Amino acid sequence: MFIALVVVNVLAIAANAIESVANFAGAAWVKRNSRAVGVPDSWLPFLGAVKGAAALGLAAGFVWRPLGIAAAVGLVVFFVLATALHVKARVFHNFYGPLVFLGLSVAVLWLFLAV
């Protein structure tokens, strides 16, 4: 089970770190996706900071588990809200994004709690 935690957590760290960098860089695909659900470009640095902090928190969770759990809980809440925003805006062409991140976040949280 510990190996599963390591693998899933490293995937979640990498995915959120990549998203964080893309948000800070103002990548075209990030802007397209955020605009589609009504999120202004001015929020991208904040969202990048949240995802970056979460990635760091997940990494620190290997050393201090409560921080990893807190980061995973934060990501679950973040991606539940992102999923809800997609539903509210009726934007389903890129709906897999928040769902994949939500599933990954739930898996990391569950593994942190189970191991």
C-alpha positions in Angstrom: 0.0 0.0 0.0 2.9 2.3 0.7 4.1 1.8 -2.9 0.7 2.8 -4.2 0.9 6.0 -2.0 4.3 6.9 -3.4 3.3 6.3 -7.0 -0.1 8.1 -6.9 1.3 10.9 -4.8 4.2 11.5 -7.2 1.7 11.6 -10.1 -0.4 14.1 -8.2 2.6 16.2 -7.4 3.8 16.2 -11.0 0.3 17.0 -12.4 -0.3 19.9 -10.0 3.2 21.3 -10.5 2.8 21.2 -14.3 -0.6 22.9 -13.9 0.9 25.5 -11.6 3.6 26.4 -14.0 1.1 26.5 -16.9 -1.1 28.9 -14.9 1.8 31.2 -14.1 3.0 31.1 -17.7 -0.4 31.9 -19.0 -0.4 29.0 -21.3 -2.9 29.4 -24.2 -4.8 26.1 -23.3 -5.1 27.2 -19.7 -6.6 30.5 -20.7 -9.0 28.8 -23.2 -10.2 26.4 -20.5 -10.6 29.0 -17.8 -12.3 31.5 -20.0 -14.8 28.8 -21.1 -16.0 28.4 -17.5 -15.9 32.2 -16.8 -12.7 32.4 -14.8 -10.8 35.6 -15.7 -7.2 35.5 -16.7 -6.3 37.7 -13.7 -7.1 34.7 -11.4 -4.5 32.4 -13.1 -1.5 33.4 -10.9 -3.6 32.8 -7.8 -4.8 29.4 -9.1 -1.2 28.6 -10.0 -0.1 29.4 -6.5 -2.8 27.2 -5.0 -1.8 24.3 -7.2 1.9 24.8 -6.5 1.4 25.0 -2.8 -0.7 21.9 -2.9 2.1 20.1 -4.8 4.6 21.2 -2.2 2.2 20.1 0.6 1.8 16.6 -1.0 5.6 16.3 -1.3 6.0 17.4 2.3 3.5 14.7 3.3 6.1 12.1 2.8 7.9 13.6 5.8 5.0 15.0 7.8 1.8 13.1 7.0 -0.7 15.7 8.4 0.5 18.3 5.8 0.1 15.8 3.0 -3.5 15.1 4.2 -4.2 18.8 4.4 -2.9 19.3 0.9 -5.0 16.4 -0.4 -8.1 17.7 1.3 -7.5 21.1 -0.2 -7.1 19.6 -3.7 -10.3 17.6 -3.3 -12.2 20.8 -2.4 -10.5 22.7 -5.2 -11.4 20.1 -7.9 -14.9 19.6 -6.6 -15.4 23.3 -7.1 -13.8 23.2 -10.5 -16.1 20.3 -11.5 -19.1 22.2 -10.2 -18.0 25.3 -12.2 -17.8 23.2 -15.4 -21.3 21.8 -14.8 -22.7 25.3 -13.9 -21.2 26.7 -17.1 -22.3 23.7 -19.1 -18.7 23.2 -20.4 -18.2 19.6 -21.0 -15.6 19.5 -23.9 -12.8 19.6 -21.3 -14.7 18.1 -18.4 -12.3 15.2 -18.1 -9.6 17.6 -16.7 -11.1 18.4 -13.4 -12.5 14.9 -13.1 -9.1 13.3 -13.5 -7.5 15.7 -11.0 -10.4 15.1 -8.6 -9.9 11.4 -8.9 -6.2 11.7 -8.3 -6.7 13.9 -5.3 -9.3 11.6 -3.8 -6.9 8.6 -4.3 -4.0 10.5 -2.7 -6.2 11.5 0.3 -7.5 8.0 0.7 -4.0 6.5 0.5 -2.6 9.0 3.0 -5.3 8.1 5.4 -5.0 4.3 4.8 -1.2 3.9 5.1 
